[in-house]
Amino acid sequence: MTSTGESLGTADAAPRMAGVGPGVEARTRWLFVLPFFLMTPLLALSTMDPQLAPSAMRTFSIPVLAAELAVILLVMQRTPPGRSLYRQISLPARILAVLWILAMGVSAIGAQYDPSGAQFHFLLKLLHGFFGVALWSQLSAEPHLRRQCLVAVAAGLGSYAVIAYGFALWNAAQPDFPWSRFGVGVTNIRHVGYLSLGLTGIAAGLWVTAAKGRDEVLPATLFFLGCFLLMWSGGRGAFIALMIHLAVLLTLASPGRRLSLMWRLLAVLVVATMLAGIYVPNKHFGPLNIFLRFDASTLPGEEYSSGRTEMWRQTADWITRQPWFGYGEGQYRYAVPAARGFSNHPHNLPLQLLMQWGVVGTAMLTALLVRLGWKALPLLKAPTALTYPCTAIVTGLLAVSMVDGPFFYALPVVIFLLAIATLLAEAQDHRTFRK
């Protein structure tokens, strides 16, 4: 066993603020949780018109980046002098992280099509990385924050569902409205599926351990909103990912509760699906679009995969031309003809990583994630209450990333990092670390 605080191989977790009264401490905790709730509705409200909202606001999710910065600053304020976050990370993890950063830097410097874009994306990855470490440090020190942060994210995503549906109703009478772009926090309607999976993952995961009765109301309500949003947005990939992470949850759940939980989840999904079909603003929306598009005979050739197979073929070809360090982030739309000048990623995570960072950068990131996963792996055998929602988030986003690009955007990345940080903090609490 390793010591508490060693999820990244650290010496020990960041201690709480010394000499702070309970009132101030409570307010600081709420300040820490608040960005997790506000980031999603603020992103939605600031991008409600796809023709007027600045592209950078939607593409780079500025409110989400602001939430990351707020969390980092709060953790730095609560970290005692002389105890840097960097020193809390073990030497092996530190080496892998530095090598990954160096590989990303080489890729960004070598970018040929849009060097400034590649360098900006490089800075964003540094921000995400620093956020992940700061978040893990704080969740390790204050276990009660873990559930609060997850519930705050779910509440924010639930409010997004209400805002998005209300926005669609408001624009229902506009015949020339660009429904495929939509604009409420996303650059394409299919991206709504990423957010839905975050909500269904947290809600269903919390439902696994909720006591029967009133304790089920909150997770059931949030799960309904997530299913409704997913089915209404009409994405096949997100629907398949939903089935995958529900299957994983049911597998992890205790045998005595598995069957009753399955019927509850299924009942909510069926009701949400029926209600989602009442108002369908466009042919790209709705449950019927999901189910009909599973039939290959209804969609000839590349239309069945929405152009993905050709995109994957061309991406693989371009990777072989520059295999070691890739092309840098933000270059895909300029490099690969199948991107048609607007696709930011190849709709497949392994291809996306190899395209932007090459074999070297992808290998460093993979090694780092494998190390973190190895440390949290025992939780699958002895799951804690928060193992369920976090595992659902991870499996759902990874599943949809095989046919889409959630990790190009800040909000799914933040939700993913929250799940990883919580799993690592939970593992160290229960002394399940592997050496």
Secondary structure, 3 states (H helix, E strand, C coil): CCCCCCCCCCCCCCCCCCCCCHHHHHHHHHHHHHHHHHHHHHHHHCCCCCCCCCHHHHHCCHHHHHHHHHHHHHHHHHCCCCCCCHHHCCHHHHHHHHHHHHHHHHHHHCCCCCHHHHHHHHHHHHHHHHHHHHHHHHHHHCCHHHHHHHHHHHHHHHHHHHHHHHHHHHCCCCCCCCCCCCCCCCCCHHHHHHHHHHHHHHHHHHHHHCCCCHHHHHHHHHHHHHHHHHHHHCCHHHHHHHHHHHHHHHHHCCHHHHHHHHHHHHHHHHHHHHHHCCCCCCCCCCHHHHHHCCCHHHCCHHHCCCCHHHHHHHHHHHHHHCCCCCCCCCCHHHHCHHHCCCCCCCCCHHHHHHHHHHHHHHHHHHHHHHHHHHHHHHHHCCCCCCHHHHHHHHHHHHHHCCCCCHHHCHHHHHHHHHHHHHHHHHHHHCCCCCC
